Amino acid sequence: MIERAAILGTGSWGTALACILASKLDEVCMIGRNQKTVDEINHHQTNHHYIPDETLAPNIVATTDFEKVKDYPLVLVVVPTSATEDTARRLSEIGLPEETILVSCAKGIAADTGQRMSELIHSHLPDNPLAVLSGPNHAEEVSRTLATCAVIGAKDHALAEQLQEVFTTNYFRCYTSDDVAGIELGAAMKNVFGIAAGIADGIGLGDNAIAALVTRGLAEMIRLGTVLGGRMETFIGLSGVGDLMATCYSPHSRNNRVGKALGKGGKLEDIVANLGMVAEGVPNTKSIHDAGLKADVRTPLIDAVYQILYEHKPASDALEELLTRDTRPETD
């Protein structure tokens, strides 16, 4: 029985997951790099920068001592995608016990290799049990115990069921799946479409346009995701269409906020700096655009967001080109 867990990362999602686990386990240790944040968690049971106005349970503790992770049978990797490989390497270097269960909670794919986060972790820790957690889960709502669902992906069905028991509460309902690739790909791609929906909103295109964009985004997600190894039924599930809707319509979505500011004419560098948190869709757009090119899959929405972010194309021009492309059957 799992009674204690460590969370690598002290951001908003790591804090929300700590709140969930604290209601089920004896102790949850958040491991971060910012001493000020760690001290705030330990002395005040708050993390105001990421989760304002919420008091953390007394069995949530924090430390900057990375090697403490070895003391916990369950470890959640909740760092930005850009830091996942380095984190996995450090875990390997400190001699993490092989029986330690790892759960990847980041949403993205590697910029240089196109690898999924679980693949990066597995490459450094091949003998550890490994799962992924995803779904339409905004940290702001999870920390307030508002009802939501998630999916736990693992090739080992027994491991998935064990984690399902650990994570499920009366407000956080977990399902299981063995389609790890599909779960991770859906979670990564929805970030790009969240930016696109925000851009459309910022320009003022209206609900009809955004609904069409989300629908065509799902088609693109399925088209590319199945080529990259995911199953279609996963993309119409929680980590696909579920997370897509939450990201494209919610003001909690960082990617949506980035897109909205771009649609209103803001500069990407200023927008990201003012956000104060990581919007994974920005680096993910390049990674996923590259993956689409390599797989030779048609991805017009992803291409448009890429052009806006990395080729400095005006948002209105990119969206106009989307609307004036050659017509085709919907199922093509």
FIPAZA-421161 format. One record per residue: x, y, z of N, C-alpha, C in turn. Coordinates in steps of 0.02 Angstrom, whole numbers, padded with zeros to 5 digits, always signed. Each point is the difference from the previous one (the first is absolute). Example, Ala and Ser with C-alpha at 12.3 -4.5 7.8 and 13.67 -1.06 7.14 Angstrom:
REM FIPAZA-421161
+00660-00284+00390-00045+00059+00000+00045+00060+00000-00018+00053-00036+00042+00059+00003-00039+00055+00037
REM end
This chain:
REM FIPAZA-421161
+00042-00060+00000-00042+00060+00000+00044+00063+00000-00017+00047-00044+00037+00062-00004-00026+00048+00053+00045+00025+00043-00021+00045+00054+00034+00069-00005+00054+00005-00041+00037+00063-00005+00018+00011-00073+00003+00063-00020+00017+00016-00069+00041+00064-00003+00042+00005-00052+00038+00061-00013-00023+00029-00066+00002+00066-00004-00018+00035-00061+00058+00044-00021+00028-00013-00058+00055+00040-00026-00031+00059-00037+00004+00059+00031-00031+00060-00028-00046+00032+00050+00005+00066+00006-00042+00036+00049-00043+00053-00035-00016-00012-00064-00043+00044-00037-00074-00013+00014-00043+00026-00043-00071-00005+00012-00026-00071-00004+00020-00038-00051-00025-00067-00007+00030-00046+00053+00063+00008+00015+00029-00039+00055-00034+00013+00066-00018+00063+00013-00034+00017+00062-00070-00029+00001-00036+00002-00056-00067-00029-00003+00003-00075+00011+00049-00033-00029+00006-00072+00009+00019-00016+00073+00039+00043+00031+00015-00010+00071-00063+00003+00041-00045+00045-00018-00064+00006+00037-00040-00064-00006-00002-00030-00059-00036-00062-00010+00031-00056+00043+00065-00009-00006+00033-00055+00034+00000+00009+00076+00000+00062+00023+00001+00012+00072-00063-00026+00034-00054-00005-00040-00063-00025+00029-00002-00076+00003+00050-00033-00031+00002-00073-00003+00060-00030+00036+00056+00038+00003+00062-00028+00025+00021+00033+00065+00048-00031+00034+00024+00027+00064+00043+00062-00010+00040+00002-00054+00045+00057-00011+00011+00010-00074+00002+00063-00020+00017+00019-00069+00057+00051+00005+00056-00015-00033+00058+00045+00001+00009+00032-00068-00004+00066-00003+00012+00037-00062+00073+00019-00002+00033-00017-00056+00071+00013-00007+00010+00052-00055+00028+00057+00019+00009+00055-00048+00068+00032+00005+00010+00053-00039+00065+00034-00001-00003+00068+00033-00060+00028+00008-00007+00067+00027-00008-00003+00076+00050+00022+00036-00001-00004+00073-00057+00040+00029-00016+00057-00030-00054+00042+00025-00067-00037-00004-00012-00035-00055-00062-00038-00007-00002-00057+00050+00056-00035+00008+00004-00055+00048-00014+00025+00071+00029+00055+00018-00011+00028+00067-00073+00020+00010-00031+00028-00052-00070+00020+00005-00045-00061+00012+00014-00054-00036-00039-00061+00008+00009-00028+00070+00062-00001+00024+00014-00030+00066-00025+00043+00058+00005+00065-00006-00015+00044+00057-00071+00028-00001-00029+00005-00060-00067+00031-00005-00052-00045-00033+00021-00057-00026-00045-00047-00035-00037+00035-00057+00036+00041-00037-00027+00033-00059+00051+00001-00056-00023+00011-00061+00043+00010-00058-00034+00052-00043+00000+00062+00025-00042+00053-00028+00015+00018-00072+00062-00006-00021+00016+00018-00069-00037-00044-00050-00008-00064+00016-00030-00047-00046-00073-00015+00017-00016-00007+00064-00068-00017+00021-00021+00051+00053-00022+00059-00020-00018+00051+00049-00061-00020+00042-00001+00025+00061-00059-00006+00044-00018-00071+00020+00048-00047-00006-00013-00069+00021+00050-00019+00055-00025-00032+00052+00042-00025+00054+00015-00074-00012+00062-00019+00003+00021-00069-00012-00007-00041+00063-00012-00064-00009-00008-00046+00056+00065-00004+00040-00004-00012+00065+00060-00001+00042+00048-00058-00016-00024-00052-00035+00045-00056-00017+00035+00012-00067-00005+00061-00027+00040+00019-00059+00061+00038+00025+00059-00026-00016+00063+00031+00019+00040+00015-00063+00054+00038+00007+00039+00017-00059+00074+00002+00017+00043-00009-00051+00072+00002+00009+00033+00017-00066+00062+00024+00004+00041+00010-00060+00051-00056-00008-00001-00048+00047+00047-00056-00001-00025-00053-00049+00027-00001-00060-00023-00046-00052+00007-00073+00020+00051-00016+00037+00012-00070+00018-00052-00029+00048-00040+00043+00030-00055-00023+00043-00049-00044-00038-00001+00008-00066-00046-00037-00042+00008-00076+00010+00060-00021+00019+00013-00072+00008-00039-00031+00058-00028+00043+00044-00035-00025+00060-00073-00016-00014-00024+00012-00062-00071-00006-00013-00014-00053-00054-00050-00043+00012-00014-00054-00048-00036+00023-00063-00030+00060+00002-00035+00027-00058+00027+00070-00014+00020+00012-00062+00029+00065-00019-00036+00026-00062-00027+00061+00006-00032+00033-00056+00049+00049-00031+00010-00005-00065+00044+00046-00035-00043+00055-00030+00000+00059+00032-00045+00055-00019+00043+00062-00014+00048-00008-00045+00043+00055-00021-00017+00017-00072+00020+00059-00024-00012+00017-00070+00031-00052-00046-00028-00008-00060+00027-00049-00046+00074+00011-00015+00021+00063-00001+00070+00015-00015+00047-00025+00055-00027-00014+00059+00042-00022+00056-00008-00074+00015-00042-00035-00037-00015-00070+00016+00059-00045-00008+00037+00006-00056+00056-00045-00011+00054+00011+00053+00016+00063+00015+00050+00013+00051-00021-00028+00068-00065+00005+00015-00026-00027+00063+00008-00076+00002-00017-00033-00056+00007-00073-00004+00073-00020+00007+00045+00038-00030+00071-00015+00005+00024+00005+00073-00023+00052+00034+00019+00010+00070-00027-00057+00043-00060-00022-00013-00028-00056+00038+00042-00063-00010+00023-00010-00061+00042-00058-00013+00067+00007+00035+00028+00060+00000+00066+00010+00029+00001-00007+00076-00056+00016+00033+00000-00006+00074-00017-00070+00022-00014-00045-00047-00014-00069+00018-00070-00011+00026-00050+00027-00036-00069-00011+00020-00016-00075+00002-00029-00025+00054-00016-00072+00003-00043-00022-00059+00013-00059-00027-00035-00024-00059-00074-00013+00012-00019-00009+00064-00071-00012+00014-00040+00064+00007+00033+00058-00001-00035+00063+00005-00045+00010-00060-00064+00015+00012-00048+00012-00054+00006+00073-00023+00005+00009-00065+00005+00067-00029-00064+00016-00040-00024+00061+00008-00058+00023-00039+00019+00065-00034-00002+00000-00066+00014+00060-00039-00064+00041-00007+00004+00064+00019-00059+00044-00001+00009+00060-00046+00055+00002-00038+00012+00056-00045-00037-00012-00066-00018+00054-00035-00037-00005-00062+00040+00031-00057+00035-00043-00037+00040+00026-00055+00045-00054-00028+00034+00016-00054+00050-00046-00028+00066+00037-00007+00054-00038-00001+00067+00029+00001+00013+00040-00064+00032+00058+00009+00011+00045-00056+00050-00028-00051+00051-00035+00024+00053-00022-00046-00013-00069-00030-00032-00044+00037-00009-00069-00024-00072-00019-00015-00048+00040+00024-00071-00018-00009-00023-00055+00046+00041-00019+00048-00019-00053+00047-00053+00024+00048-00043-00046+00020-00048+00014+00053+00036-00001+00067-00031+00032+00050+00033+00006+00065+00013-00068+00033-00047-00047-00008+00012-00065+00030+00058-00036-00034+00009+00012-00065+00057-00030-00035+00066+00029+00025+00001+00065+00013+00061+00030+00029+00016-00029+00068-00051-00005+00042+00010-00027+00067+00023-00072-00002-00034-00039-00043+00017-00071-00006+00072-00010-00025+00024+00044-00042+00067-00007-00028+00053+00005+00055-00014+00036+00054+00047+00007+00055-00015-00047+00059-00063-00021+00005-00021-00043+00056-00040-00058-00027+00032-00044-00039-00037-00053-00036-00033-00053+00044+00022-00006+00062-00025-00053+00042-00055+00022+00048-00014+00065+00004-00050+00025+00046-00070-00005-00029-00050-00019+00040-00070+00002-00023-00017+00071-00019-00034+00009-00057-00011+00067-00028-00071+00007-00026-00031+00057+00016-00067+00015-00024-00004+00074-00018-00055+00019-00032-00012+00071-00016-00069+00019+00026-00008+00064+00015-00064+00026+00024-00019+00061-00041-00062+00001-00025-00021+00056-00042-00076+00007+00003-00024+00054-00032-00071+00012-00003-00016+00074+00002-00064+00017-00002-00020+00071+00004+00002+00025+00071+00060+00016+00023+00012+00014+00071+00035+00066+00010-00036+00054+00008+00031+00063+00018+00016+00000+00075+00062+00016+00016+00023-00002+00069-00042+00044+00046-00021+00057-00025-00039+00047+00040-00064-00031+00026-00031-00042-00041-00063-00032+00020+00012-00063+00041+00051-00038-00018+00015-00061+00038+00018+00017+00072+00039+00053+00010+00020+00018+00068-00059+00023+00042-00054+00020-00033-00062+00021+00035-00049-00058+00006+00022-00060-00016-00039-00062+00003-00063+00004-00043+00005+00034-00057-00055-00001-00048+00005-00064-00042-00056-00029-00016-00002-00066-00031+00034-00001-00068+00039-00053-00012+00033-00010-00064+00016-00073-00009+00021-00018-00061+00021-00069-00014+00070+00001-00031+00034-00055+00006+00067-00007-00028+00008-00071-00025+00054-00011-00038+00015-00067-00024+00071-00018+00018+00010-00060+00026+00066-00025+00017+00020-00051-00052+00056+00012-00033+00023-00044-00052+00060-00041+00022-00003-00065-00011+00057-00044+00016-00008-00065-00040+00055-00026-00023-00002-00064-00036-00017-00057+00048+00020+00008+00063-00015-00049+00052-00068+00015+00030-00049-00042-00013-00068+00013+00023-00004+00001+00076+00038-00043+00033-00001-00001+00074+00027+00065+00028+00051+00028-00031+00027+00064+00022-00051+00055-00009-00034+00001-00057-00051+00050-00013-00056-00003+00052-00021-00060+00017-00053-00008+00050+00024+00021+00070+00063-00014+00016+00027+00021+00064+00001+00076+00006+00021+00033-00053+00002+00073+00000-00070+00030-00002-00045-00033-00034-00069+00022-00002-00029+00004+00071+00017-00049+00041-00023+00000+00069+00032+00056+00040+00063+00014-00014+00036+00053+00037-00028+00069-00016-00015+00012-00064-00018+00067-00021-00075+00015+00005-00042-00049-00003-00072+00013-00003-00028+00024+00067-00036+00056-00003-00034+00027+00058-00073+00011-00018-00038+00032+00045-00070+00014-00016-00009+00058-00048+00056+00032-00021-00005+00054-00049+00049-00010-00058+00047-00046+00006+00050-00012-00052-00007-00074-00021-00038-00011-00053-00015-00068-00022+00049-00022-00054+00033-00056+00011+00051-00024-00047-00023-00062-00039+00017+00000-00063-00009-00057-00044+00068-00028-00018+00003-00059-00029+00064-00030-00020+00000-00015-00075+00061-00004-00027+00009-00015-00070+00070-00027-00010+00009-00043-00051+00067-00024-00016+00029+00038-00060-00037+00049-00026+00025+00039-00058+00040+00060+00025+00060-00014+00023+00042+00053+00028+00017+00052-00054+00015-00024-00060+00018+00046-00055-00058+00047-00015-00060-00027-00007-00057+00042-00016-00015+00052+00053+00006-00020+00063-00012+00047+00055+00050+00058-00003+00063-00016-00008+00051+00052+00000-00004+00045-00063-00015-00029-00057-00004+00039-00061-00061+00047+00001-00056-00025+00025-00058+00044+00006+00013+00057+00047+00032-00014+00056+00016+00051+00050+00047+00053-00028+00045-00020-00044+00048+00047-00029-00033+00042-00055-00037-00033-00044-00028+00036-00058-00055+00049+00020-00037-00015+00052-00054+00046+00019+00027+00069+00019+00062+00003+00022+00030+00065+00018+00003+00046-00061+00017-00028-00058+00006+00040-00061-00069+00027-00019-00051-00042+00004-00067+00022-00019-00028+00049+00052+00023-00005+00062-00019+00050+00050+00025+00069-00019+00061+00004-00026+00027+00064-00024-00041+00024-00059-00017-00045-00046-00039+00020-00059-00068+00027+00020-00033-00033+00048-00066+00024+00023+00006+00068+00032+00054+00010+00039+00011+00065+00031+00011+00055-00052+00037-00017-00052+00012+00049-00054-00066+00020-00032-00042-00050-00016-00064+00014-00031-00043+00045+00045+00002-00014+00065-00038+00040+00047+00028+00071+00004+00066+00006+00001+00031+00066+00003-00014+00042-00061-00004-00032-00058-00017+00037-00061-00073+00020+00000-00041-00039+00035-00071+00015+00003-00041-00038-00051+00022-00061-00017-00035-00038-00051-00067-00029+00023-00009-00008+00065-00065-00023+00025-00002-00074+00014-00056-00021+00031-00008-00070+00023-00003-00049-00057-00032+00019-00055-00005-00047-00057+00068-00020-00026+00044+00050-00008+00067-00013-00026+00040-00043+00048-00006+00015+00065+00038-00039+00049-00025-00072+00003-00065-00009-00004-00027-00069-00001+00025-00038-00060+00002+00033-00058+00026-00033-00060+00075-00016+00008+00036+00047+00029+00072-00010+00011+00013-00059+00046-00038-00005+00054+00009-00055+00047-00016-00067-00034-00052-00001-00039-00020-00061-00034+00053-00022-00050+00025+00047-00039+00052-00017-00048+00066-00016+00035+00010+00030+00058+00058-00017+00039-00001-00072+00022-00059-00023+00021-00007-00070+00020+00015-00046-00059-00025+00018-00060+00014-00041-00059+00075-00004-00013+00034+00056+00009+00072+00003-00009+00036-00042+00052-00024+00005+00062+00028-00039+00055-00004-00075-00015-00058-00022-00024-00009-00070-00016+00045-00020-00059+00002+00042-00051+00038-00015-00061+00074-00009+00015+00028+00046+00038+00072-00005+00017+00012-00050+00056-00044+00001+00050+00010-00042+00058-00001-00074-00015-00044-00021-00046-00003-00072-00017+00062-00021-00039+00026+00044-00042+00061-00016-00037+00059-00007+00049-00001+00040+00054+00055-00002+00048-00008-00054+00053-00053-00041-00005-00005-00058+00044-00058-00001+00048-00041+00052+00002-00058+00000+00044-00061-00032-00032-00049-00016+00040-00062-00029-00025-00055+00052-00004-00043-00004-00050-00051+00051-00011-00045+00007+00060-00019-00055+00033-00045+00005+00056+00029+00039+00059+00066+00003+00004+00033+00040+00051-00009+00074-00013+00004+00019-00064-00006+00071-00018-00071+00026+00007-00049-00044+00003-00069+00023+00014-00017-00011+00074+00052-00010+00040-00008-00009+00072+00025+00059+00039+00015-00011+00063+00017+00054+00047+00063+00037-00019+00052-00036-00021+00063+00034-00016+00000+00030-00070-00052-00014-00039-00006+00028-00066-00052+00055-00001-00061-00017-00019-00053+00051-00006-00016+00032+00067+00006-00037+00054-00014+00029+00066+00048+00056+00017+00065-00014-00006+00050+00051+00014-00001+00056-00052-00017-00019-00062-00006+00050-00053-00052+00052+00016-00059-00021+00023-00053+00047+00017+00020+00044+00059+00029-00030+00051+00020+00039+00059+00052+00053-00019+00046-00019-00043+00053+00047-00019-00025+00055-00047-00045-00017-00045-00022+00048-00050-00053+00049+00026-00033-00017+00055-00055+00042+00023+00009+00031+00069+00049-00023+00038+00006+00022+00069+00047+00059+00008-00018+00050+00041+00046+00055+00015+00058-00023+00043-00005-00060+00030+00057-00027+00039+00057-00022-00045-00014-00013-00064+00050-00027-00046+00054+00051-00016+00061-00015+00016+00055+00045-00016+00009+00006-00075-00007-00056-00035+00007+00001-00073-00053+00043-00032-00061-00004+00025-00054+00041-00026+00014+00074+00012+00027+00015+00059+00015+00070+00016+00056+00027-00044+00049-00042-00015+00053+00021-00045-00029+00015-00069-00043-00045-00025-00030+00011-00065-00043+00062-00003-00039+00011+00052-00044+00059+00001+00041+00064-00002+00054+00002+00037+00043+00059-00001+00033+00009-00069+00019-00055-00033+00027+00005-00067-00053+00027-00049-00061-00025+00007-00055+00023-00043-00014+00074+00007+00015+00027+00059-00010+00071+00012+00061+00042-00019+00050-00033-00028+00057+00037-00025+00061+00000+00044+00000-00038+00055+00058-00001+00044+00059-00036-00029+00059+00013+00027+00061-00034-00021+00012-00061+00044+00019-00055-00033+00006-00064+00035+00047+00005+00060+00057+00032-00007+00049+00005+00054-00030+00035+00061-00036+00054-00012-00031+00037+00055-00056-00041+00032-00039-00034-00040-00056-00040+00025+00025-00055+00046+00051-00037-00022+00027-00055+00039+00031+00027+00065+00035+00056-00005+00031+00029+00060-00052+00022+00051-00054+00030-00024-00053+00023+00045-00040-00057+00030-00001-00057-00033-00038-00057+00025+00027-00024+00066+00066-00002+00007+00031-00021+00063-00001-00074+00013-00025-00038-00049-00003-00073+00005+00015-00028-00069+00010-00066-00004+00015-00032-00064-00064-00013-00038-00002+00023-00063-00054-00019-00046+00029-00051-00048-00012-00064+00012+00033-00053-00037-00015+00002-00075-00056+00031-00019-00017+00002-00070+00050+00037-00043+00037+00047+00029+00048+00038-00040+00057-00045-00025+00037-00034+00044+00051-00046-00027-00031-00061-00033-00059-00023+00024-00031-00058-00030-00019+00011-00073-00018+00061-00017-00020+00014-00069+00057-00018-00048+00060+00019+00017+00057-00017-00043+00012-00075-00001-00002-00033+00058+00012-00072+00003-00052-00038-00041-00063+00019+00007-00054-00036-00033-00001+00016-00075+00015+00063-00017+00006+00018-00070+00054-00041-00034+00057-00008+00033+00055-00040-00027-00021-00073-00007-00037-00025+00051-00023-00070-00003-00048-00011-00058-00043+00049-00013-00046-00005-00056+00037-00001-00067+00051+00042-00007+00039+00001-00062+00036-00067-00010+00029-00025+00054+00037-00064-00004-00046-00057-00018-00062+00001+00026-00048-00053-00013-00037+00011-00065+00010+00057-00032-00034+00018-00063-00076-00001+00009-00023+00032+00054-00072+00004+00014-00023+00072-00009-00058+00009-00031-00027+00067-00012-00025+00030+00065+00029+00057+00020-00018+00032+00064-00007+00076-00010-00052+00023-00034-00005+00072-00015-00007+00045+00061-00035-00022+00052-00007+00041+00060+00066+00006+00037+00033-00056+00008+00065+00000+00034+00049+00043-00040-00002-00005-00067+00044+00040-00042-00013+00074+00010-00064+00018+00005-00018+00071+00008+00026+00028+00066-00008-00038+00054+00024+00023+00065+00076+00005-00001+00032-00048-00032+00073+00002-00007+00023+00063-00036-00035+00016-00054+00018+00060-00039-00008+00064+00042-00052+00002+00041-00012+00058+00043+00055+00007+00053+00017-00057+00032+00048+00001+00055+00072+00007-00023+00018-00036-00054+00070-00006-00017+00020+00034-00066-00049+00018-00040+00016+00035-00062-00029+00071+00000-00028+00020+00057-00025+00068+00011-00054+00020-00051-00039-00049-00021-00055+00015-00046-00057+00032+00039-00030+00054-00026-00057+00030+00035-00056-00051+00010-00028-00001+00059-00051-00050+00017-00060+00004-00048-00021+00060-00017-00058+00007-00045+00015-00029-00069+00061+00007-00024+00018-00027-00065+00001-00076+00002+00027-00028+00054+00004-00073+00005-00070-00031+00003-00045+00030+00038-00067-00027+00005-00039+00010-00064+00012+00055-00035-00034+00010-00065+00022-00053-00050+00063-00017+00000+00025-00053-00045-00033-00067+00016-00012-00013+00065-00033-00062+00019-00070-00003-00030-00035+00056+00002-00069+00001-00024-00005+00000-00076+00051+00021-00034-00003+00005-00073+00040-00055-00035+00018-00052+00037+00033-00057-00033-00049-00035-00047+00027-00044-00042-00043-00039-00044-00050-00040+00042-00062-00005-00023-00051-00037+00036+00012-00074-00008-00028-00039+00048+00010-00073+00000-00055-00033+00040-00009-00066-00006-00049-00035+00042+00019+00005+00074-00049+00001+00044+00014+00007+00071+00041-00059+00026-00012-00059-00025+00034-00060+00026+00069-00011-00031+00021+00044-00044+00065-00008-00034+00056+00025+00047
REM end
